[in-house]
Amino acid sequence: MNSIESYDYIIVGAGSAGCVLANRLSADPKTRVLLLEAGGRDWNPWIHVPVGYFKTMHNPATDWCYLTEPDPGLNGRRLQWPRGKVLGGSSSINGLLYIRGQAQDYDRWRQLGNTGWSYEDVLPYFRKSEDFEYGENDYHGVGGPIAVSGVRIHRKLCDVFIEAAGEVGIPRNDDFSGAEQEGAGYFHQTCRKGRRCSTAVGYLNPVKRRPNLKIETHALVQRVLLDGRRATGIAWTVKGQRHEARCRREIILSAGAIGSPQILMLSGIGPAAHLKQIGIEPLHDLPGVGQNLQDHLQIRSIYKTREPITLNDEVNNPIRKMLMGIEYLLFRTGPLTIAASQVCVFTKTSPDLETPDIQFHIQPLSADKPGDGPHRFSAFTASVCQLRPESRGRIDLKSGDPAAHPAIFPNYLSTPNDQRIAVEAIKVTRKIANTKALGSLIAAEHEPGPDVQTDAELLEYARDRSQTIYHPVGTCKMGIDPLAVVDPRLRLHGMEGLRVVDASIMPNLVSGNTNAPAIMIGEKASDMIREDAQS
Ligand SMILES: Cc1cc2nc3c(=O)[nH]c(=O)nc-3n(C[C@H](O)[C@H](O)[C@H](O)COP(=O)(O)OP(=O)(O)OC[C@H]3O[C@@H](n4cnc5c(N)ncnc54)[C@H](O)[C@@H]3O)c2cc1C
């Protein structure tokens, strides 16, 4: 074992939240910070090209490549669950879509007893993290580390989809992070001049040479070292060789919704009965660790178009594909700048609802499943997900080996309400597809297809074909109830010197994509950690 060094803060995981912490906590030159990341540096050029997620997702060099356990709600199917394993974490391999959720999401967190997390409390941190292309206003900030920009390409199909949404009464919205979330429009994306702005690019690169910040890559954290109820250090391996570091102030787990509960359980912190089953001595019985898992499930409808106006047509044509590459290299524009989706729609399955309960992601292309090559025919995808699912899953350990993947039980579509909304959501998709504007472009519904009509058939389709939209959260939830893992200042209940700061602390999934909220959590936690150090 190498000599043991001491740090003020040790951050585990250089993902969306971890990179924020590394930047903000090392801003004080007197504070020594260690950042440990299991993945490597973000040198793969596809990380930085927006459309490159097709190359980095499902690639073990940049993705943990998790596979869920067979899920009864999906007729026993197992899903691939990508998670970034590289500097920047999932922000380096995600779909680049910038969405914050609804003000009511955060107000609900606050209502659960989480002082300091209402929308009014968190809005300044969204603004602080942001460099918004269209300038500063009440909702957006400029000069922050994360570039947020508009799309660099408009397509006829996307414009028509927005028009079709208007035909069924969904208003145009050009800013889903502004005063109103409801509506249809183009997504904002985490991009600067056609290049991905991950948290590694925005937060880590500008400070990586600070002498008081040490960044270790390929460092697989094994466990938190404890002295009674105090976290005192961390153990990790690099290429099988074990290392340790001591911590003077705090250890912060930012290993994400799968990694953070896994590390806690490997350290003897979690549901005691489960830990004993695995052969791990429970040191702190905390029943909520790994529980409360929530995710957005996308139900994809695919429509064949009458004309070759989709990206399938461009990608399947070698000459047009080459021209796309040249356009990107010369101007940083064109189809290679496309994020995972172009058009977003937030709407309601019932007019009685206060806020939208479903979100559409529209892609001017189609494939059998996300990450697969495009179909040989012209088609587009309208994917829809329920925003606030009631279904709750969990993460268990399969063994005490830190290199083994944990068991992921998403438990999708396990409540009658989630099942009902899945069915209604497909009906809303069809309503938009059947408008005058969009109907004239569509040749046929490829999936679910005309044979799928009754509610029971639609639900069966959702069970057979839906996929994750990559938003697992909630497995180390913040709160004041017996299943809460961290308190509202993100300190582990019943422990000293240990916090969790990442998407796992969300008590309830936000009504939208989760990268911007994870970054906000990193910003807010950095302030809380610095404040607490002074008290
Ligand atoms: C394919 C994909 C597409 C997505 N698309 C979007 C999108 O378009 N818009 C959006 O808003 N959100 C999207 N998301 C979700 C969003 O990116 C995540 O919610 C967010 O990045 C989570 O941040 P985090 O800090 O909690 O975890 P992460 O960013 O995942 O960071 C966790 C880090 O911890 C490291 N780690 C884990 N375990 C260990 C260990 N034992 N030792 C050392 N290091 C460890 C990981 O390697 C990783 O770098 C997507 C996610 C994926 C995977």
The ligand as a Gaussian input file, in Angstrom:
#p B3LYP/6-31G(d) Opt

LIG

0 1
 C      -27.190000       7.858000     -21.671000
 C      -27.724000       8.935000     -20.767000
 C      -28.477000       9.976000     -21.319000
 C      -28.976000      10.979000     -20.500000
 N      -29.541000      12.075000     -21.076000
 C      -29.828000      13.153000     -20.311000
 C      -30.207000      14.390000     -20.910000
 O      -30.238000      14.526000     -22.138000
 N      -30.508000      15.424000     -20.083000
 C      -30.468000      15.321000     -18.727000
 O      -30.788000      16.281000     -18.041000
 N      -30.090000      14.171000     -18.141000
 C      -29.733000      13.101000     -18.897000
 N      -29.272000      11.970000     -18.312000
 C      -29.246000      11.893000     -16.849000
 C      -28.172000      12.757000     -16.197000
 O      -27.018000      12.809000     -17.003000
 C      -27.878000      12.213000     -14.811000
 O      -29.062000      12.243000     -14.027000
 C      -26.817000      13.006000     -14.061000
 O      -25.643000      13.092000     -14.827000
 C      -26.526000      12.339000     -12.718000
 O      -25.498000      13.014000     -12.063000
 P      -24.807000      12.390000     -10.788000
 O      -23.796000      13.377000     -10.329000
 O      -25.840000      11.936000      -9.839000
 O      -24.096000      11.032000     -11.303000
 P      -23.067000      10.783000     -12.482000
 O      -22.944000      11.967000     -13.373000
 O      -23.445000       9.493000     -13.099000
 O      -21.673000      10.656000     -11.739000
 C      -21.294000       9.593000     -10.916000
 C      -19.790000       9.411000     -11.058000
 O      -19.328000       8.564000     -10.023000
 C      -18.427000       7.636000     -10.554000
 N      -18.441000       6.444000      -9.701000
 C      -19.477000       5.608000      -9.462000
 N      -19.102000       4.613000      -8.626000
 C      -17.799000       4.836000      -8.319000
 C      -16.840000       4.156000      -7.516000
 N      -17.138000       3.039000      -6.845000
 N      -15.573000       4.666000      -7.433000
 C      -15.245000       5.806000      -8.097000
 N      -16.109000       6.485000      -8.878000
 C      -17.373000       6.005000      -8.985000
 C      -18.955000       7.371000     -11.958000
 O      -17.985000       6.802000     -12.796000
 C      -19.414000       8.746000     -12.385000
 O      -18.390000       9.482000     -13.004000
 C      -28.758000      10.932000     -19.086000
 C      -28.008000       9.897000     -18.535000
 C      -27.472000       8.909000     -19.359000
 C      -26.633000       7.824000     -18.747000

